[in-house]
Amino acid sequence: MKKLHASTSLVKATLGDVYTTDWFSKNEDTYLKHGSFKNFSIQLAWSSVVGTANGTIDIIGTIDGLETILSTVSINSTSNLTDVSFVNFDRIVNAVKLKITFNSITSFTFESDLEIYF
């Protein structure tokens, strides 16, 4: 079993912004062309939240070009570094991306870690 490790960082979001990552896939050149993966996990960590902690992180998957929200995690604290959000999936997808909605958060630090097992 192999593991692909991907991460993204985001610092100082602007009020009301929505940030979407690129697609993460088992093959980096194009996600639909090279098949799918089934088992993966995502670790989400944030800290230094300024403003009201009421944002969301959508974990979006795609298969055959159709997108679906697999899970939504609420950003409801100034930091989750002592209890990081960890989501496991056992679903077949071609690729995964994250959509962060800031709402009343004016700035924060964000890290995600994606592990794909194949």
N, C-alpha and C positions, 0 to 999 in steps of 0.2 A: 504494500500500500504506500503510495507516494503522497506528498503533501505540497501544495502550492501555497505560498505565503504572500499575501498582498496587504498593503496598508495605505491609509490616506490620513492626512492631517489637515485640520482647519482651525484657524485662529482669527479672532476678532471679526465675527460676522456682523453684518449691518442689519439693523432692525427691520424685520419683515422679509429678509432674504430667504430664498429657498436655494439650497445647494445640492446638486446631484453629482455623484461620482461618475467616473467612467465605468463601463462594464468590467467586471472581473470574471475571467473565464479560465479554463484549464489550458487553453492555448491562447496566447496573447495577441496573435495577429488578427484573427476574426472569430467571434464566438459562435456564430451559427454554422460555419463551415466544418467544424472539426468535432462535432458530436456533443455529448452531454456528460454531466457528472451527477452523482446521486447523493453522496454523503458530504456534508460540509458544515462548518461552524463559523460563527462570527462573534468576535469579542468587541464590545463597544465601550469606550471610556471617555468621560468628559470631566473637566474641572474648570475652575475660575469663571463660573457662569456669572455674568453681570446682567441685571434686569430681572424680570420675573421668569423663573424656571418653568416654562410651559411649552417647550418645543417638542417635536417628535422626530423620530428616525424611522422611516419606512425601509424595510428590506424588500427589494423588488427582484423577482426572478423572471426569466423569460425562457420559453421553449417555442421553437418555430416562429419567432418574432412576436409572439403575444406576451405582453407583460402582465404580471399579477403581483399584488402586495402579499408577500409571504408572512410578514409579521411587522408589527409596529411597536417601537419602544418609546416610552415617554421620558423626556428630559425634565425631571420633576425635582431636582435637587441641584445645589451649587457644584457638587462633585459626586462622582460615584467611584472614585479611585479605591476606596476600601471595600467596595462591593460591586465590581464591574459587571455590566450586563453581558451575558453569554448565551447565545442562542444556537441550538443544534437543529439541523434539518436532515431529513431522510426523504427528500423529494428529488425527482429528476428535473434538472434544469440545464439550459445551455450556458447561462451566465447569470450573475448577480450584480446589482448596484444598490447604492444607498441614496435616499432622498431625505435631506435634513430640512425641516421647517422650523425656523427660529421663533416665530410669533413675537413675544415680547423680550426675547433674549437679545441683548445688544452686543455682547461679545462672549466668547468662550473658547476653550481649547478642546479639540476633539481628536481622538485616535480610534481607528478601527483595524481589526486584524481578521483576515479571512483565511481559513484553512480548508482546502479542497482535497479530499481523499480519493485517489483513483489508482 
